[in-house]
């Protein structure tokens, strides 16, 4: 019996840290050599991290990539490694994979299908390849694909036609809810259609708004799952393939899949952790109001960074209910983080006094509410600056969609964990977190949400009920449905028209919001890009 032993290097690579990524790859190759592995696989563009964006336009960046690849090639004595990298060839740049063995580059494969939708912009940088790559190891012919290649007809078929007995797919596939199920369905169909085993390796870790969930896997020629790596964790696993007397993918580790709520929660934790750590912050700070959004943000931050790295400020105003202060304190105590209480009343009074002559004759309105939010923003940014900790904002996708947030107030900060989380999902994730350990008081989950910027204020004074609001937003933002379509689905016409007006006129606010983790198929920013100024009439 002859076997091919393959290491699946599901790792987190830092964008632009070429030498650091090189050293990590060399470390894994050395370990694989000790374990008598034949082939070690690394994700798409692992040498640069994904996506490197306009770093790819720099000659000095690409020069360092070439030098790093050469160093890796020299280390492949008695082993083969496949490395994702940007390749300069014939005056063009390709998204490529290099097959390195015994000190040499045996061949390179240029990605044939370049995604240019949603969060992807690969045609800005790369030229498409046009030929399959099939190489031989241990009597097995192996075909390579890179990420988008496997999602469409063509590249897999070309590899099989060129004699491939096995397909290896190297990926930097970002997470959104339900993505792993989509991948499984796709690869199962490809494997069964071509009676060819497929090994699917994915990147893991957070990069700005994107989170890569890992969750690498392998399926046999019948589409049966034979290996499943964990989600949102680095993983080094060896899989084995019998090459004689017939090709057989042997069963290995099968990590059970996470529930959808657990997946989304772990994506947010990963996004926070990697954004904070990779950018060199000393931890995080956030404002704790006693409401559901800040409670969930705090739990996420502590799970990502540890309680010692997170500080919170309670900033009560004249309108803050006692129960809000009590619940905020309970949350901070349950999670063991440092807490400060700084009332904003002195600052609010001072600003009102300063503005009184200019405001003479005008009644109080939204302006005074926004001043309170901006008082809080100043305090939070001061603590952030002094401690070297990033300020996490706590607004959710429902609020950001309709502009129910204050520029330079509660929108002030460096990272927005809930930016792509609709309000109803905030409640779901909060209840999920309480199944792990109870850190969010039940009263926070059941009381009516309020900004507490005026007497007896409730969110529903300004917005439709959240079940109605979130459905309108999901149809308009995620599905691009028209007003007519949304009303025809049974939603109140007055609410539909009002919500869509609010969404359209608040694009300017969203352009000024901090980045946040993408978990839906249509996140603001990289996914949904609308003009701030336009005359389109619904």
N, C-alpha and C positions, 0 to 999 in steps of 0.2 A: 504494500500500500504506500503510495507516494502522496505527500501533503504539501500544500503551500500555506505557510504561516504569515498572517498579515496583522500588523499593528495598526489600529484605528486611532489616530492622534486627534481626538476631539478637544481642541485647546482654544484658549483665549489669546489672541495676538493683538498687540497694540498698534493702531494705525500710525505709520511713520517711524516707529521705533525699529528701524531695519536691523541694526546690530543686535539689539535685544531679542528680536524675533529669530535672527540667525542663531544666536547662542541657545535659545530654547529648542530650536530644531536640532541642533547638534547634540544637545543633551539627550533628546528622545532617540535619535539615531544610535547613539552610544549604548543606551539602555536596550534598544532592540537588538543590537549586535550581541550583547551579553545573553539575551534570551533566545538566541538562535532563530530570530525572525528573518524571513526571506524578503518581505516587502513592508515598508512603512509608508502610510498615507497621511498627507497633511491637507488642510482645507484650501479652497480657492483663495488666491492672493494672500496666502498666509505670510509670505515674506514682508509684505507691506502693511498687512492688516486691511480690513474691508469696511467701508469703501475709502480708498485713499484720496478720492476727489481730485482737486487741482494740484495736489502734490505731484501727480503724474505728469504735469506740464513742466516740471523742473528737471533740467539735465543732470544737476548734481544729485538729485534724488535717485534718478534711474542709474547713474553711475554707481552709486552705493549699493543698489539692488544687484547689479551685475557682479560686483565684488563679493557680496554676501553669497550669491548663488555659487560662485566659483569655490568659495571656502567650503560650502556644504558638499559640493560634488567631491572634493578631495577626501572628505570624511567617509564616503560610502564604500569602504573596503569590505567586500564580502556581503554586501547588502544592497538592495535597491530602494530608493526613496523617490516619491513623487511630490513635487513642491509646486504650489501655485505662486505665480509671479508675473509681473508685467514684462513682456518681451519686446525688445526693439529688433525689428527685422525688416530689411528692404525698405527702409524709410518710413515704416509704420510701427504703431504700438499695438500689441495684441495682449489680451487676457489669456495667459498661457499656463500650462502645466509642464514642468520639466521632469523627465525620467532620468534619474541620476544613479549610476552604478559603477562600482570599482574605480572611483576617481574621475569618471567622465560623465558628460551629458550624452546619453544614448539617443534621445529624441525629445522633441517638444510638441505639444498639441496646442493649437490655437482655438479658443472658444468660437463656435460657429454661429451661435444665436446670442445676440447682445440685447438684454432687456433695456427698454427705454420708456418705461411707464411707472406710475406710482413713485416709489422711492428710488427707482433705478435711473441712471443717466449714463449708461456705459458707452453709448454711441458718441458721446462728447469726447471720449478719450481713445477708444479702441476701434480697430478695424476687425471685421469678422473674418474668421478662418474659413477654409472651404474644403478641408480634407479630413477624413477620419484618422485616428492614430491607434494602431493595434500592435502590441509588442508581445514577445514570447517569454514566459517564465515557467520553469518546471514542467514543460510540455503543455502549458496552458496558454492560449492566445487571449490577451486581455485588451479590451477596448476602453478608451478614456472618454469621458464627457465632463463638461464643467457647467454646473448649476442649470441655467436656463435651457441648455441643450436637451436635457431629459424631459422637459415639460412639453415638448412639441415633436411632431413627426419629423424624421430626417436623420439627426445625428446617431441615434441608437441603431436605426435601420442600416445606416451606412457602415457602422462598426460591425454589426452582425454579418452584413454582406461581405465585409473584408475578412471574415473568419473568426470574429471574436467569440470565445466560449464563455466569457465573463465580462460584465460591464462594471467599471468603477466610475462613480459619479462624485466629484469633489465639489463642495458647495459652500457658499456664504449666503444662506437662505434665512432672511429675517423672520422673526416670529410675528404672527398675529393669531388671535383666537381661532382654533380649529385647523391650524396649518399642518400639524403633524398628521392628522387624519387625512388631509388632502394629499400629503406626500405618500402616505401608505397606499392609498387608493391608486395613485398614479403609478408608483413603482410596481405594485402588484400587477396592474394591467400590462405594463411593459414587459415584466418578467414572463408572464404567462403567454403573452402574444408571441414572444420570440424564443420561448423555452430556454431562457438564459438567466442565470443568477445575476443579481445586481447588488453591489455594495455601495451604500449611500453614506458619505461622510460629511458632516456639517460643522461649521464654525460655532463657537459658543462665546457668550460675553456681550457686554453693552458697548455701543459706540454712538455717542450723542443720542439722537432720538431712537436709534435702532437697537433692538436686542436680538441676539442670535441664540436660539434655544438648544443647539446641539442636537440631542435626540437622534444621533446617527443609528443606522440600522442596516441589516442585510436580509435579502429575501432569496429563496431558492428558485429554481426554474418553474415551480408551480405556484409562485407567489406566496409561499408560506414564510412567515417571519421566523428567522433563525437567530437573529441577534438584534437586541435593542439596548442602546446606551441610555443613560439617564438624561433627563431634561435639565437644562440650565446649570450643568456642572461639568467641569473638565473631566475627561475620561480617557484612560489609556487601556484599551482592551485588545486582546489577541483573538482573531477568528481564524479558523482553519478550513481549508478546502481540499477535499480528496481529489487528486488529479488522475489517479489510476485505481481500478480499471475503468472507472467512469467519473465524471465531474459531480461532486456532491458537496454542498455547503453544510458543514457540521453545525449542529445546534450549540449556541453559546449562551451568554447572559441574556436574559429577557427581563429588563426592568419594567415593572408595571407602569402604564401611563398615568399621569396626573389627571385629576378632574379639571374641567375647564376653569373653574374658579381658582384652583390651586395653580394652574398654568399661568393665568393672568397675574396672580399675586407674585409668583416667583419671577415673572418677567419684570415687574415693577421693582422688586428687590434687586434684581440683577442690574437693571438700568441705573438705579440710584447708586449702588455700590461702585460700579465701574466708572460712572461719571465723576463721582467724588474722588475716588482713589487715583484714577488715571490723570486727573487734572490737579492733583497735589493739594487738595483741601485737607484741613485738619479735622474735619467732621462736618456736622450740619447743625443749623439752627432753624427754628420755625416758630410761628405764632400759634399758640394753642387757645382756641376760643371756647371749647366745650361743645362744639358742633361736630357733626359726623365727618366732614371732610378733613379737618385738622387732626381728628382722632385717628383716622385711617392713615394719613400721611405720617404721623408720629410712629405708628406701629411699623409701617414699612421702613422708615428711616432707622429705627432701632434694630429691626431684623437685618437690615443691610449693613449697618455700620457698628452696631453694638451700643449699649446704653451709655457708655462713658464718652462716646464721640458725639452725642446729640444733646443739644440744649434747647429748652423751650422758654418762651416768654408769654405770660398771661398779661394782657393789656386791657383791663376792663375800662369801660366808659360809663357815663351817666346812665346809659340804656342797658347795660349788661345785667342780665338776671343773675341772682345768687346761685341758681342751679347750674348756670354755665360755668361759673368760677369753680364750684364744687366738683363738677364732672371733669373739668380740665385738670384739677389737682389730682383727682383719682387716676386719670389716665397717665399723668407724669409719674405718679408713685408706682403704679402697676408695672410700668416699663423701666423704672429705675433710672431715669435721666435727670439731669440738673434742671432746676426750674427757677425762673425769676418772675416776680410780679411787679409790673411797672404801669400804674394807672396813666391813662392818656389825658385825663381831665385838665391838668395844668397846661399842657401844650395846646389842647383844644381851645381853652379859654383865651390863651395868649394869641392864637391865630385869629379868633373871632374879634378880639379887641383890636388887633392890628388892621383887620379888614373892615371894621365897623364904619369908618368914614366913607370908604368906597362902596359899601353895600347899603348905604343909607336909603331908606324908602323901599327896599326890596324885601319881600318875605323870605323866610327860611325855606329851602327846597333841597334838591339833591346835592347842591354845593356843600352844604354843611355835613352831609353824610360822607361825602368824598374826603373832606378835610380830616375827619376822624380816621378813615382808612389810611390817609397819607401820613398822619401822625404815627400810626403803627409802623408804616413802611420805614420811616426814618429810624425808629428805635431798632427794628430788626436789622436794617442794614448797618447800623452802628455796631451792634454785637457781632455781626458777620465780619465786618472789617477788623474789629479789634481782636477777634479770636482766630481769624483765618479759616472760618467755617463757612461753607456755602449756605445761602439762604434758600430754603425750599418753600415755594409757594404752595398753597393748598387748594386752589380753585380746580373745579372739575370741568369736563367737556361740555356739559349742559350749560353751565354758566358762561364759559368762554364762547360758546356758539352764539349766544344772544347778547353778549357784552355785559352780563350781569357781574361786573367786576370793575375795579377802579385802577386806571392807569396810575403808576407811581405810588399805588397804595397796596392793596392786597395782591396786585400783579407784580410788585417789585420782588426780584429775586433772581437766582441763577439757574434753577432747575424746577420743573413743574411735574412732579410724579403723576398727578391725576389729570393731566392735560387731555388725555385721550380716553378718560373714564367717565361715561355718562352717570348721572346722579343715581339711577336705580342700580347700576353696577357698583357704585360706591357702597350702597347698603349691602349688596350681596357679598362683596369682598370683606366688609367689616364683620358680617356674621360668620363668614368662613374663618377669618382670623381668630374669632372668639372660640371656634372649635379646637384650635391649637392650644390656646390658653386665654382666659377671659381678661382682656385688657381694655375693652370699650364698654362702658356702663350701658346697661339695657335702656336706660332713659334716653341716652344719646341716640339710640336706634329707633326710638318710638316717638320722640317729641317732634313737633313741626319745625322744620328748618327756618332759621332767621339770621339775617345779617346783623341784627341788633344795633342799628344805626339811628333808629327813631323809636318812639314809644310803640309797644305792641306790634312791632313789625314782623311780618311773615313773608317768606319767599313768594307764596301764592298771591300776595297783594300785587306783585309786579309780573308774575309769570303764570302760565297755566299750570295745573297740577302736574307734577313730574311724570307720571305715567303718560299723560297726553303730550307733554313737551318732548319727552325722549322719543316717543314714536314719531312725532312730526320731524324731529331732527334726524332720526335714523333714516327716514324716507327721503328727506331733502338732501342730506349731506352724504350718506353712505350710498344711496341708490340713485341719486340725481332725479328723483321724481318731481314732476311739475305740481304747481298748486292744484290744478284740476285733478290730477291723479291722487293726491293726498286727501283732498276733500271727498273724492269718490270712494276712498277706503273707509269712510265713516267718521273722519275726524272733524271737529267743529270748524266751520269755515272762518269764523272770526278769529279763532286762535291760530289757525293755519296761516292766514294772511299776516297777522301781527308777528308771529314768530319768524316767518321768512323775511319780513322787513327788518327785524332786529338782526338776524343772521347777516344779511347783506350789508347793512350799514355799519357793522362792527368789525369788518375785515381789518380796518386800520389798527384796532386794538390787538387783534391776534398777531399782526405783524410785529408788534412790540412785546409780545409775551415771551418768556423764557422757553427753551426747549423742554420737551417732555417725552416720556416713553410712548412709543407707538404700540398699541395692542389691537386696534381695529383695522380692517382693510382700508379705511379712508381717514387717516389722521390729518389734522391741520398741519400746514407747513410743507413737508416733503411730498405728501400725497395730494392734498387739495389746495390748489393755487388759484385763487380768484383775484381779479383786479380790485384794488381799493376804490378806484373811480371808474364807473361804467354807467351806461344808460340802458342796460337791458331791462325790459319791463316784463314782469310775470303776468 
